[in-house]
């Protein structure tokens, strides 16, 4: 491609490097740009740059057209380390800013607020460079928004070369830029297109088993996760593999899950003092994290570890969930019931500074010799440091039994010493300068965290988790759900804003359906159904039987895209297909289920032939539903709650619970109330086995 040649020639020297202090760096208070009135913490971080940043919107786009200037569209997020580095190196530099302001209209985008814009220009980056891309994402576009090129982080010198190159090209060969824009935009518009599958092909266990085998070929069975580095948690990958073990007894699938969960929980990616997981591990050992903490990771990992506990009863998984939820309540919870988005990787301008320790610091805190020795041994703290600059990242290589034997103590004594030491060290850590908080509240991410609390309640029966889930669900209804079942995506400083995207709807629908399971309050299914109908009206594409990422009431971008693959967060189309299937089953709406089946049929060949099913793991979970529809377990009578909660503590990925003290209005419950009894009905495809009153017998019916 012609623009790939452009990039190879122009940017052959691109590297990632450590932040330095540039000449011309300014004090924040000297400048104010068009971001000053925004609510996004990421945009506000740039509000005092000398670069004349604009938020995305008509004002900036119209200015570019009027002044006939190219656009710089710079995209990142609050917790992004390299976004901060590029800001300090280039966007706070008056020399760089002068060039950007004179020749470009500069737009800053928070990718978490506007994933639709991010997707367009991230696609441009993939196409222009032929490589994986990340953030900060910096695109150069014609005044109408069509990209001519996109890249990621650049040190100041290289960024200046990029600017000079495109300024010169615009002046001397403008038709070349027009050609680049036309070609690149055409490829963006045609990417992720899918043709409706009208075949009568049947879903089969054999096909899914082959997909699972391909999946397992990419697993690192020694260290967990996918082979190589960096390592990302990817929770929906392991939720699928755990369910495959449940359905097929595949021991390799179980091993992949348990090895990964064990290594993550013992590794440096996990915060052993405060709970919660960092974004990813930069190495293959889960030891050195990229220290930012994201709500969406932790919400999904709570669900995964809770489900793994149900399947294995491993106490470490329970402790991991409890500590992670303690972290969420302590650091990412708003009094209103919403959950904040993230914590930065950096504090005091240094990545990871809040979380790491020198041996000297540990020695000064734990003056009692035995405690000091045991703590350092348990968390792999060494004199030279296990990371850079003699710093230590807490991670576990030895188990309690081994340390107990080496110190002539029993494991319970060691556990008590470690627990008490963690409390002391946490108090010391709390005296440090904290990482920055991104306190915007995003609907889809809150739905993932809501699911985490629901799954933790199912696994452990902790009523506090259910109370927090109810509070968050009520927050979403009060603040994000509109009267016509439209959703907003963002909530910040008391204001709900930004028309929601497909992932917001799909994940909220699933979370509300799950709220019904743990409350048997039908209002949650009514909310879910209203949201489903809204997506069908405003997102559904009749030609492909899939869903667009943006609604038909949003101002159009240069392309209207569909999100087909799954990533760190399950893709919006796979999530919507699952939502249709679940709500369709509960409310006995066959048209919803047929739409989900058609979507799965559309994707089946792509998944089977891709060689990378890890990018379709949420689809794979739905595939299992197509082969073996989930059980509808109805519990009706005065003691429905205790019997439901007892059953839910088991790992049952193929069960949807419904019921209540009375039959309610669901067609699936009709005729199931028996006076003076609490009956459990195990049904599949609306056909029920003989009802029982004991949870053990019901469990046998489910598993037989």
C-alpha positions in Angstrom: 0.0 0.0 0.0 1.3 3.4 -0.9 0.9 4.9 2.5 2.8 2.1 4.1 5.8 3.1 1.9 5.3 6.6 3.2 5.5 5.5 6.8 8.5 3.2 6.3 10.4 6.1 4.6 9.3 8.7 7.1 9.5 6.9 10.4 12.1 4.2 10.2 13.6 5.4 13.4 10.5 5.1 15.6 11.3 3.7 19.0 9.7 3.7 22.5 11.9 5.5 24.9 12.0 6.9 28.5 10.5 10.3 29.1 12.9 13.2 29.3 12.4 16.9 30.2 12.2 18.8 26.9 13.4 22.3 26.3 10.5 24.7 26.3 8.5 22.9 28.9 5.9 25.2 30.4 4.0 25.6 33.6 0.4 24.4 33.3 -1.1 27.6 34.4 0.3 29.6 31.5 -2.1 28.3 28.9 -5.8 27.4 28.6 -7.3 25.7 25.5 -10.7 24.5 24.5 -10.6 21.5 26.8 -11.0 23.6 29.9 -14.8 23.0 30.2 -14.7 19.2 29.6 -15.4 16.7 32.3 -13.1 13.9 31.2 -10.1 13.7 33.5 -7.9 12.8 30.4 -9.0 15.8 28.5 -8.6 18.1 31.5 -5.0 16.8 31.9 -4.4 18.6 28.5 -6.4 21.7 29.2 -3.4 23.8 30.0 -1.1 22.6 27.2 0.1 25.2 24.8 -1.3 23.1 22.0 -4.7 24.6 21.2 -6.6 21.4 21.8 -10.3 21.1 20.9 -12.7 18.3 22.0 -14.3 16.2 19.2 -17.3 18.0 17.9 -18.7 20.3 15.2 -16.8 23.3 16.3 -13.4 21.8 15.6 -14.5 20.0 12.4 -16.0 23.1 11.0 -13.0 25.1 11.9 -10.7 22.7 10.0 -13.0 23.0 6.9 -13.2 26.7 7.1 -9.4 27.2 7.7 -8.6 24.4 5.3 -6.3 22.8 7.8 -5.4 19.2 8.4 -6.6 17.6 11.6 -4.4 16.0 14.3 -6.6 13.6 16.2 -4.8 12.5 19.4 -6.5 9.7 21.4 -5.7 8.3 24.8 -7.0 7.8 28.3 -6.3 9.0 31.8 -4.4 5.9 33.1 -2.2 5.6 30.0 1.5 5.9 30.9 2.9 6.7 27.4 0.1 9.3 26.8 1.5 11.2 29.8 5.1 10.8 28.5 4.2 12.2 25.0 2.3 15.0 26.6 5.3 16.0 28.7 7.8 15.6 25.8 5.8 17.2 23.0 2.4 18.7 23.9 3.8 20.8 26.8 6.6 22.1 24.5 5.9 25.5 23.1 8.0 24.9 20.0 6.1 21.8 19.1 2.8 23.5 20.0 3.5 26.4 17.7 3.9 24.1 14.7 0.7 22.1 15.6 -1.3 25.3 16.1 -0.2 27.0 12.9 -0.7 24.1 10.5 -3.4 21.9 12.1 -6.7 21.9 14.0 -5.8 19.7 17.1 -8.4 17.4 18.6 -8.1 15.4 21.8 -10.3 12.4 22.4 -10.8 10.3 25.5 -11.0 6.8 24.0 -13.0 5.5 26.9 -15.7 8.2 26.3 -15.7 7.9 22.6 -14.7 4.3 21.6 -16.4 4.9 18.2 -13.9 7.6 17.2 -11.0 5.5 18.6 -12.1 2.5 16.5 -12.0 4.5 13.3 -8.5 5.9 13.8 -7.2 2.7 15.4 -8.2 0.9 12.2 -6.3 3.6 10.2 -3.2 2.9 12.3 -3.4 -0.9 11.8 -3.9 -0.4 8.0 -1.2 2.3 7.7 1.5 0.6 9.6 0.6 -3.1 9.2 1.3 -3.5 12.9 -0.5 -3.7 16.3 -1.2 -0.2 17.6 -1.9 1.3 21.0 -2.2 4.5 22.9 -1.5 7.3 22.6 -3.0 7.1 19.1 -2.1 10.1 16.9 -3.8 10.4 13.5 -3.4 13.0 10.8 -6.5 13.6 8.7 -7.8 15.8 6.0 -10.2 18.6 7.1 -13.2 16.3 6.5 -11.8 13.8 9.0 -10.6 11.2 6.5 -7.2 9.9 7.9 -4.1 9.9 5.8 -2.0 8.2 8.5 -2.0 7.2 12.1 0.7 6.1 14.6 1.2 5.7 18.3 3.8 7.2 20.7 6.7 9.3 19.3 9.6 11.0 21.1 9.7 14.7 20.5 12.2 14.6 17.6 10.3 12.0 15.7 7.0 13.8 16.3 8.4 16.9 14.9 9.6 15.0 11.8 6.1 13.6 11.3 4.6 17.1 11.5 7.2 18.5 9.1 6.6 15.7 6.6 2.9 16.2 6.4 3.1 19.9 6.3 5.5 19.7 3.4 3.4 17.0 1.6 0.2 19.1 1.9 1.9 22.1 0.4 3.8 20.3 -2.4 1.7 17.2 -3.2 -1.8 17.6 -1.9 -3.2 15.1 -4.5 -1.1 12.4 -2.9 -2.7 13.1 0.5 -6.1 12.8 -1.2 -5.2 9.5 -2.6 -4.0 8.2 0.8 -7.2 9.4 2.4 -9.4 7.8 -0.2 -7.6 4.5 -0.1 -7.4 4.3 3.7 -11.0 5.4 4.3 -12.2 2.8 1.8 -10.4 0.1 3.6 -11.8 1.2 7.0 -15.3 1.2 5.6 -14.9 -2.3 4.2 -13.3 -3.8 7.3 -15.3 -5.9 9.6 -18.0 -6.3 7.0 -19.9 -9.6 7.1 -22.2 -11.4 4.8 -25.3 -13.0 6.2 -25.1 -16.8 6.2 -28.2 -18.3 4.8 -27.1 -21.9 4.9 -28.9 -24.5 7.0 -25.6 -25.6 8.7 -26.1 -27.1 12.2 -24.0 -26.3 15.2 -22.1 -29.3 16.4 -20.1 -30.4 19.4 -17.4 -31.7 17.1 -16.8 -28.2 15.6 -16.7 -26.6 19.0 -14.2 -29.2 20.3 -11.9 -28.5 17.3 -12.1 -24.8 18.1 -11.2 -25.6 21.7 -8.2 -27.6 20.6 -7.0 -24.7 18.5 -7.5 -22.4 21.4 -5.4 -24.6 23.7 -2.5 -24.7 21.2 -1.8 -21.0 22.0 -1.8 -21.5 25.8 1.4 -21.3 27.9 0.8 -24.3 30.2 3.9 -23.5 32.3 3.3 -19.8 33.0 -0.4 -19.4 32.1 -2.0 -17.1 29.6 -1.1 -17.1 26.0 2.5 -17.9 24.9 5.0 -15.1 25.0 4.8 -11.6 26.3 3.2 -9.2 27.2 0.5 -11.2 28.9 -3.0 -9.9 29.2 -5.6 -11.4 31.5 -8.4 -11.8 28.8 -11.0 -13.1 31.3 -13.6 -14.2 28.7 -11.0 -16.6 27.2 -10.8 -18.5 30.5 -14.5 -18.3 31.2 -15.0 -20.2 27.9 -12.4 -22.8 28.7 -13.8 -23.3 32.2 -17.2 -23.9 30.7 -15.7 -26.3 28.2 -14.2 -28.3 31.0 -17.6 -28.4 32.6 -19.4 -29.6 29.5 -16.7 -32.0 28.1 -14.4 -32.9 31.0 -11.4 -31.7 28.9 -8.6 -31.7 31.5 -6.4 -29.5 29.3 -9.0 -26.8 29.3 -9.1 -27.0 33.1 -5.3 -26.9 33.4 -5.2 -23.8 31.1 -7.6 -22.0 33.4 -6.1 -23.0 36.7 -2.5 -22.4 35.7 -3.4 -19.0 34.4 -5.4 -18.0 37.5 -2.8 -19.3 39.9 0.1 -17.5 38.1 -1.8 -14.2 37.9 -2.9 -14.3 41.6 0.7 -15.1 42.7 2.3 -12.6 40.2 3.1 -9.0 40.4 0.1 -8.1 38.2 -1.9 -8.7 41.3 -1.7 -6.0 44.1 -0.9 -8.2 47.1 -1.4 -5.4 49.6 -4.5 -3.6 48.3 -6.2 -6.2 46.1 -7.1 -5.8 42.4 -5.2 -6.5 39.2 -3.1 -4.2 37.0 -3.8 -3.9 33.3 -1.3 -6.4 32.0 2.1 -8.0 32.6 5.0 -6.7 30.5 6.9 -10.0 30.8 6.0 -13.7 30.4 5.9 -14.4 34.1 3.1 -12.1 35.2 5.7 -10.4 37.4 6.2 -6.9 36.1 2.8 -5.2 35.5 1.9 -2.1 33.6 0.6 -0.6 36.8 -2.6 1.0 35.7 -5.8 -0.5 37.2 -8.9 -0.6 35.1 -12.5 -1.2 36.3 -13.3 -3.5 33.3 -10.4 -5.9 34.0 -11.3 -6.2 37.7 -15.0 -6.6 37.1 -14.4 -9.5 34.7 -11.7 -11.1 36.9 -14.0 -11.1 39.9 -16.5 -13.0 37.8 -13.8 -15.4 36.6 -12.2 -16.1 40.0 -15.7 -16.5 41.6 -16.7 -19.0 38.9 -13.3 -20.8 39.3 -13.9 -21.1 43.0 -17.3 -22.6 42.4 -15.7 -25.2 40.1 -12.7 -26.0 42.4 -13.3 -24.6 45.9 -9.7 -23.3 45.8 -9.5 -20.9 48.8 -7.0 -18.6 47.0 -9.6 -17.8 44.4 -12.1 -16.7 47.1 -9.5 -14.6 48.8 -8.6 -13.0 45.4 -12.2 -12.1 44.9 -12.6 -10.7 48.4 -9.5 -8.6 48.2 -10.3 -7.3 44.8 -13.8 -6.2 45.8 -12.3 -4.5 48.9 -10.1 -2.6 46.5 -13.2 -1.6 44.4 -15.1 -0.4 47.4 -12.1 1.5 48.8 -10.8 3.2 45.6 -13.2 2.9 42.7 -16.6 3.4 44.3 -18.7 6.6 44.2 -21.1 7.3 47.0 -23.9 7.4 44.4 -23.4 3.7 43.6 -21.4 4.1 40.4 -17.9 2.8 39.9 -15.0 4.9 38.7 -13.0 4.0 35.6 -9.3 3.6 36.6 -6.2 4.4 38.5 -3.1 5.7 36.7 0.0 3.7 36.4 2.1 6.7 37.5 2.5 8.7 40.7 4.8 11.6 41.1 5.6 11.1 37.4 7.0 7.6 37.9 5.4 4.4 36.8 4.7 2.0 39.6 6.2 4.2 42.4 3.1 3.8 44.6 3.4 0.0 44.6 7.1 -1.0 44.8 9.6 -1.3 47.7 13.3 -1.4 48.3 14.6 -3.9 50.7 15.8 -1.0 52.9 12.2 0.3 53.2 11.0 -3.2 54.2 13.8 -3.5 56.8 12.9 -0.2 58.3 9.2 -1.1 58.6 9.5 -4.7 59.9 12.1 -4.5 62.7 11.1 -7.8 64.2 13.5 -10.3 62.5 11.2 -13.2 61.9 8.4 -11.1 60.4 10.9 -9.4 58.2 12.5 -12.6 57.0 9.2 -14.4 56.3 7.6 -11.4 54.6 10.6 -10.9 52.3 10.8 -14.6 51.5 7.1 -14.9 50.8 7.0 -11.9 48.5 10.4 -12.4 46.7 12.0 -9.2 48.0 15.8 -9.2 47.4 18.6 -6.7 48.1 19.3 -5.8 44.5 15.5 -5.6 43.8 13.5 -7.9 41.5 12.7 -4.9 39.2 14.5 -1.8 38.1 16.4 0.7 40.4 16.6 -1.8 43.2 12.9 -1.8 43.6 10.8 -4.9 44.4 7.5 -5.9 43.0 5.6 -8.0 45.5 4.9 -11.5 44.0 4.9 -15.0 45.3 7.2 -17.9 44.3 6.9 -20.0 47.4 3.8 -21.3 49.0 3.0 -21.1 52.7 3.8 -24.8 53.4 7.3 -24.5 52.1 8.0 -21.3 54.1 6.5 -22.9 57.2 8.8 -25.9 56.9 11.8 -23.7 56.4 11.0 -21.6 59.5 9.8 -24.5 61.7 6.3 -23.1 61.9 2.9 -24.4 60.8 1.2 -22.8 57.8 -1.5 -21.1 60.0 1.2 -19.3 61.9 2.9 -18.1 58.7 -0.5 -17.0 57.3 -1.1 -14.9 60.4 2.3 -13.3 60.3 1.8 -12.4 56.6 -1.7 -11.0 57.2 -0.5 -8.8 60.0 2.5 -7.6 58.1 0.3 -6.7 55.1 -1.8 -4.4 57.3 1.3 -2.6 58.5 2.7 -2.2 55.1 -0.6 -1.0 53.7 -0.7 1.8 56.3 2.8 2.8 55.1 1.7 2.7 51.5 -1.3 4.9 52.2 1.1 7.7 53.2 2.5 7.9 49.7 1.3 10.1 46.9 -1.5 8.2 45.2 -1.9 7.5 41.5 -4.3 9.7 39.7 -8.0 8.6 39.6 -10.2 8.7 36.6 -13.6 9.3 38.2 -15.8 9.2 35.2 -18.5 6.4 35.4 -19.0 4.5 32.2 -22.1 2.4 31.7 -20.6 -0.7 30.0 -17.8 -0.9 32.5 -20.2 -0.5 35.4 -22.2 -3.4 33.9 -19.1 -5.6 34.0 -18.4 -4.7 37.6 -22.1 -5.2 38.4 -21.8 -8.7 37.0 -18.7 -9.2 39.1 -20.6 -8.5 42.3 -23.5 -10.7 41.2 -21.1 -13.6 40.4 -19.4 -13.1 43.8 -22.7 -13.2 45.5 -23.7 -16.4 43.7 -20.4 -18.1 44.7 -20.1 -17.0 48.3 -23.6 -15.9 49.4 -22.3 -12.6 50.8 -25.3 -10.3 51.2 -23.1 -7.2 51.2 -22.1 -8.1 47.6 -25.8 -8.3 46.6 -26.6 -5.0 48.3 -23.8 -3.3 46.4 -25.0 -4.8 43.2 -28.5 -3.5 43.8 -27.2 -0.1 44.5 -25.2 0.0 41.3 -28.1 -1.3 39.2 -30.3 1.4 40.7 -27.6 4.0 39.8 -27.7 2.9 36.2 -31.5 3.1 36.0 -31.7 6.5 37.7 -28.8 8.2 35.9 -28.1 6.4 32.6 -31.4 4.9 31.5 -33.8 7.4 29.8 -37.6 7.1 29.6 -37.5 5.7 26.0 -35.0 3.0 27.0 -32.1 5.0 25.5 -28.9 4.9 27.5 -26.2 7.4 28.1 -22.6 6.2 28.3 -20.9 8.6 30.7 -21.6 10.0 34.1 -19.3 12.7 35.7 -19.9 15.5 38.2 -23.6 14.8 38.5 -24.1 14.9 34.7 -25.1 12.0 32.4 -23.8 12.5 28.9 -22.8 10.9 25.5 -25.3 8.7 23.7 -24.4 5.1 24.5 -22.9 2.6 22.2 -23.7 -1.0 21.5 -21.5 -2.4 24.3 -23.2 -0.2 26.8 -26.6 -1.7 25.9 -25.5 -5.4 25.5 -23.6 -5.6 28.7 -26.2 -3.7 30.7 -28.9 -6.0 29.3 -26.9 -9.0 30.5 -26.3 -7.4 33.9 -30.0 -6.6 34.4 -30.9 -10.2 33.5 -28.4 -11.4 36.0 -30.0 -9.0 38.6 -33.2 -10.9 38.0 -31.5 -14.2 38.8 -30.4 -13.1 42.2 -33.6 -11.1 43.1 -36.4 -12.7 41.1 -37.7 -9.2 40.7 -39.2 -9.0 37.2 -38.5 -5.3 36.8 -35.0 -6.2 35.8 -36.2 -8.3 32.9 -38.5 -5.4 31.9 -35.6 -3.0 31.8 -33.5 -5.6 29.9 -36.3 -6.1 27.4 -36.8 -2.3 26.9 -33.1 -2.0 26.1 -33.2 -4.9 23.8 -36.0 -3.4 21.8 -34.2 -0.1 21.6 -31.0 -1.7 20.2 -33.1 -3.6 17.6 -34.7 -0.3 16.5 -31.5 1.9 16.5 -28.5 -0.4 16.0 -29.6 -3.5 14.0 -28.5 -3.9 10.4 -31.1 -5.7 8.4 -28.7 -6.5 5.6 -26.2 -8.5 7.7 -28.4 -9.4 10.7 -25.7 -7.9 12.9 -25.5 -4.7 15.0 -23.7 -1.5 14.3 -21.6 -0.1 17.1 -23.2 3.3 16.9 -26.9 4.2 16.9 -28.7 5.7 14.0 -29.3 8.9 15.9 -25.5 9.6 16.3 -23.8 12.1 14.0 -22.1 10.0 11.3 -18.3 9.4 11.3 -16.4 8.5 8.1 -17.5 4.9 8.7 -20.2 3.1 10.7 -18.5 0.1 12.0 -19.5 -3.3 13.5 -17.4 -4.8 16.3 -17.2 -8.5 15.5 -14.2 -9.8 17.4 -13.8 -10.2 21.2 -11.0 -8.6 23.0 -10.1 -7.7 26.6 -13.8 -6.8 26.9 -16.2 -9.1 25.0 -17.1 -7.7 21.7 -20.4 -5.8 21.4 -21.9 -8.1 18.8 -21.2 -11.3 20.7 -22.4 -9.6 23.9 -25.6 -8.5 22.1 -26.2 -12.0 20.7 -25.8 -13.4 24.2 -28.2 -10.8 25.5 -30.8 -11.7 22.9 -30.5 -15.4 23.7 -30.8 -14.9 27.5 -33.7 -12.3 27.4 -35.4 -14.3 24.7 -35.3 -17.4 26.8 -36.6 -15.7 30.0 -39.4 -13.8 28.2 -40.2 -16.6 25.7 -39.4 -14.4 22.7 -38.4 -16.8 19.9 -37.5 -14.0 17.6 -34.8 -12.8 19.9 -33.3 -16.3 20.0 -33.5 -16.7 16.2 -31.6 -13.4 15.8 -28.9 -14.7 18.2 -28.7 -17.9 16.2 -28.4 -16.1 12.9 -25.6 -13.9 14.4 -23.8 -17.0 15.6 -24.2 -18.6 12.2 -22.8 -15.5 10.5 -19.6 -15.9 12.6 -19.2 -19.6 12.7 -16.9 -20.0 9.7 -14.7 -17.0 10.7 -14.2 -18.6 14.2 -13.5 -22.1 12.8 -11.0 -20.9 10.2 -9.3 -18.0 11.9 -6.7 -20.1 13.9 -7.2 -17.5 16.6 -10.3 -18.4 18.5 -9.1 -16.5 21.5 -10.4 -13.4 19.7 -13.9 -15.0 19.5 -14.1 -16.6 23.0 -17.4 -14.9 23.9 -18.9 -16.1 20.6 -17.6 -19.6 21.5 -19.5 -19.5 24.8 -22.6 -18.6 22.9 -21.9 -21.5 20.5 -22.2 -23.9 23.5 -25.7 -22.5 24.1 -26.6 -23.3 20.5 -25.5 -26.9 21.0 -26.9 -27.5 24.5 -29.5 -24.8 25.4 -29.2 -23.8 29.1 -31.4 -25.3 31.7 -34.2 -23.2 33.0 -34.3 -23.9 36.7 -37.5 -22.6 38.2 -37.9 -22.3 42.0 -41.3 -21.5 43.2 -42.6 -21.2 46.8 -42.0 -19.6 50.1 -38.5 -20.9 50.5 -37.3 -20.0 46.9 -34.5 -17.8 48.1 -32.6 -20.3 50.3 -32.9 -23.0 47.7 -31.9 -20.7 44.8 -28.9 -19.4 46.7 -27.8 -23.0 47.6 -27.9 -24.0 44.0 -26.2 -20.9 42.7 -23.1 -21.6 44.9 -22.3 -24.4 42.4 -20.6 -23.8 39.1 -23.5 -24.1 36.7 -22.6 -22.2 33.4 -25.6 -23.8 31.6 -28.4 -22.7 34.0 -30.7 -19.7 34.0 -32.6 -19.3 37.3 -36.1 -18.0 37.6 -39.0 -18.1 40.1 -40.2 -16.5 43.3 -42.7 -16.9 46.1 -45.4 -16.8 43.4 -45.5 -17.6 39.7 -45.2 -14.0 38.6 -45.9 -13.1 35.0 -43.3 -15.2 33.1 -44.7 -17.8 30.8 -42.0 -20.3 32.0 -43.4 -20.2 35.5 -47.0 -20.7 34.7 -48.6 -23.6 36.6 -45.6 -24.3 38.7 -46.8 -23.1 42.1 -47.8 -25.9 44.4 -49.5 -24.8 47.7 -47.4 -25.4 50.8 -44.3 -26.5 48.8 -41.2 -24.9 47.4 -40.7 -26.9 44.1 -37.6 -26.9 41.9 -38.3 -27.5 38.2 -35.3 -28.4 35.9 -36.3 -27.6 32.4 -34.7 -27.4 29.0 -36.3 -25.9 25.9 -39.5 -25.4 27.9 -39.6 -29.2 28.7 -39.4 -29.9 32.4 -38.2 -33.0 34.4 -40.2 -34.2 37.3 -40.1 -31.5 40.0 -38.2 -32.0 43.3 -38.0 -30.2 46.6 -34.3 -30.9 47.5 -31.5 -28.9 46.0 -29.2 -32.0 45.9 -31.8 -33.8 43.7 -32.1 -30.8 41.5 -28.4 -30.6 41.1 -28.3 -34.3 40.0 -31.0 -33.5 37.4 -28.9 -30.7 36.0 -25.8 -32.7 35.8 -27.2 -36.1 34.7 
